[in-house]
Amino acid sequence: MITQHDYLLQGGRTGVLLIHGLTGTPSEMRGVAREFHRAGFTVYALQLAGHCGSVEDLIATRWQDWYQSVIDGAEKLLRQVDTLFVCGLSMGAVLALKYAASHPDSVAGVLAYSVTFRYDGWSIPPLSRFAAPWLLPLAGMLNVGRRRMFNEEPPYGIRNELLRKKIADKMLSGDSAAAGLPGNPWSSLNEFLLLSRNVRRKLHHIHTPCLLIHATDDDISHRRNAELVRDRIAGPVELVLLPNSYHMITIDNDRQELFERSIAFINRVRMERLAGTKPTLSEAL
């Protein structure tokens, strides 16, 4: 049975909604949450439907259920703040972008970390990279392989070797609430692909300021995923590339730069809104 692992850190009237990735957990956003709270923001790290439990819990949900978790989390946070920023990691960044496209009047800014529309990083086997987009939908239509898994492999999105071992030990221990599941079920990956296609079609509807942070050497999601967002959204955008991390940039070697860039982005957008001036973000490499 799934128990709730979301958490709320009370701060000021600027709120940040944190959204974890597929098979992930709110714990992977805890460092970001702590730094945002220290900066004076109210932070809510939500738990996506079906996550932090068993494989069966996850495959019982669809992407619409995950997105409903975001809607519910945003509504909860908006009852306590005046200004809302949505922030997601990996698939969580895709969900954050979808919310910004669908609720433009509710969102002041988007922070998209390691945004992932395709698993196309250097650690993904070529056969999986190219076969998955057609194999998974076919398996879904035929209702086969629902419990088949693409198992996680080293380096698990983490460049820091000591941290990698710590996270891998937790993940392989079976404690999905602490470090997520050790693999991705086929049916959940198919739902992820459906979500990705839906959001790609809506990117041009986003006029909200957006901060994209991605690892130059991301092992799971190539930087072209972030460049796609940069090139398609209609609002002001800033792209930051981190040189010494892999996919899990919220906990890896460059996390301090991520914290600082993110807080500066939120404060800048917030002050521009208060002053009634047009956002002036620019791309940064």
GIVENPE-V769777 format. One line per field, one symbol per residue. psi: psi as a letter, one per 30 degrees, with the letter a starting at -180 (. if undefined). burial: b if it has 24 or more other ideal C-beta (glycine too) atoms within 12 Angstrom, else e. A space follows every 50 residues. Layout:
psi = ???
burial = ???
//
This chain:
psi = kklkglkkjkbagkkkkkjlakgalfffgeeeeeeeeefglkkjjljkkf lgbleeeefflleeeeeeeeeeeeeeeffflfkkkkklkcfeeeeeeeee efifffkelkjjkhkjfkjglffkkeeeefeeffeeeeeeefhlgegkkj kklkgggkejeeeeeeeeeeeffgiffegllgljkeeeeeeeeeeeeeee fgeffjfkkkjkkkkehkfejlffeeeeeefflflkkkkkkkfhlbeiff faegeeeeeeeeeeeeeeeeeeeefglkkhllkk.
burial = eeeebbebbebeebbbbbbbbbbbbbbbbbbbbbbbbebebbbbbbbbbb bbbebebbbebbbebbbebbbbbbeebbebbebbbbbbbbbbbbbbbbbb bbbbebbbbbbbbbbbbbbbbebbeeebeeebeeebbebbeeeeeeeeeb ebbebbbbbeeebbeebbebbeeeebbbbbbbbbbbbbbbbbbbbbebbb ebbeebbbbbbbbbbbbbbbbbbebbbbbbebbebbbbbbbbeebbbbbb bbbbbebbbebbbbbbbbbbeeeeeeeebebeeee
//
